[in-house]
Amino acid sequence: MSDQPWIQVIGSGIVTPVGGSAETTAAAVAAGISAIEETGVLSKQQTPVKMARVPDGALPDIHEALKGNELSARQQRLLCLAAAALVQLTDILPADQPLPLYLALPETLPGHTSPLRGNFIEQLALQSGMSLNVADSLIADIGRAGSFYAIEKAAQYFEQTGNDYLLIGGVDTYWDLLLLANLDAEDRLNVLGVHDGFIPGEGAAFLLLASDRVDASHIEHLVRLYRPGTAQETGHRYSEAPYRSDGLDTAVKTAIQQAAPAKIQSVWSGMTYESYGAKEFGVALTRSSTQLADPLDTQHPVDAFGDMGAAIGCTLIGMIAAAAQTRVRFRHYLLCCSSDLAHRAAIRLDID
């Protein structure tokens, strides 16, 4: 066991295009099941846009009180996705007081419109019917890296407050006609005639975290999270600065150092297979190759559910935690997530 501070994963609630829980999502990804299919949306070349979507029947209707709040269709879907995942944690939440929620949300790209209006966490409490400590909650609207930034803040929360439980989560969706049109105009979608695009997805994932002071011996194979490595990539996709892949490299090196030395056996990534992300992922692993096992297991589950954006970090953690209760393949993991803008993050995950 490491002498470094760590956080425990007590439970998860997940909704993805391939599963309505962490367990079903993990099983579907392991079986090679994919929910990616053509939609009725056409690209500028009049070819179908491919996407992975959560079935509408798996989501609740938007709360009546939120219909008149001038929320966009995308924000309403974000709330429905988030509520469907969050309520899965109801039975394991501490009963004595509402918990704060540290939530990763979509980033707003240059030339795009923010999907968010009003207090999202307050709206989520209404939509889900769950009591949340809205005043002490935090938003990380920075896309894919957001969940790991939330974990960094969670570590500070446990140290500074003496409290032992906290909720973190992430939710995102690309099911928005204007968003898809803008990405199509940038030639970022994987459609006919584009050889360097990604496949959009959607989903939501929430984790109940506990400090290392909590006795979690009832969990057979406990997941421990160490302090994430976070960094900024100055040469990101929407920047004119030189792109050297230094951001993710720094995040990976920092994350590896947060726990006792051990060879990383499995690497999970939110990489979307665009050449931009593939390059920096390869650079980061190459520069830390002495810390990686040979052979190294690598997982890119976007093959199954598309790019889940801000939901990907918590989804990866929840999938690994769920799979470990059935079979422990590896003990030492590294997870990497890169946003479209500057934020980069990685985290070391160990299984007892």
Number of C-alpha atoms within 10 A of each C-alpha: 8 12 8 11 15 21 23 23 19 23 21 28 27 33 29 30 24 23 21 21 22 28 21 18 27 22 17 19 20 13 10 10 14 17 20 20 13 14 13 10 16 17 20 13 10 10 15 17 21 23 24 29 23 22 13 11 7 15 18 15 13 18 17 10 10 15 12 8 10 11 15 15 14 20 19 22 25 27 28 25 30 28 29 22 27 27 15 21 18 12 8 11 17 12 9 6 10 16 21 20 24 26 27 33 28 26 24 16 14 10 7 12 12 16 18 18 12 10 10 17 22 15 19 24 17 19 22 21 13 15 15 20 16 19 10 10 17 17 19 21 19 24 29 35 34 34 35 30 26 25 26 18 17 25 21 13 16 19 13 9 8 11 13 15 21 24 25 27 33 37 35 29 26 25 20 14 13 13 18 19 16 15 18 20 12 10 18 18 25 21 23 14 11 12 13 14 21 23 24 26 26 27 35 35 36 34 26 22 24 24 24 14 13 13 10 15 8 8 13 12 20 18 24 25 24 24 27 28 26 25 22 19 26 19 17 23 15 12 13 9 11 10 16 15 22 17 24 30 28 21 25 28 19 20 23 26 18 20 21 11 10 15 18 23 19 20 19 20 20 28 28 22 19 16 14 17 21 12 15 21 22 13 17 20 17 13 13 14 14 11 17 21 14 11 8 13 14 14 17 16 25 23 19 22 27 29 27 31 33 34 34 35 36 29 32 22 25 27 22 21 26 21 19 21 13 11 9 13 11 15 17 19 24 21 23 29 29 33 24 20 22 19 23 31 30 31 31 25 28 24 18 14
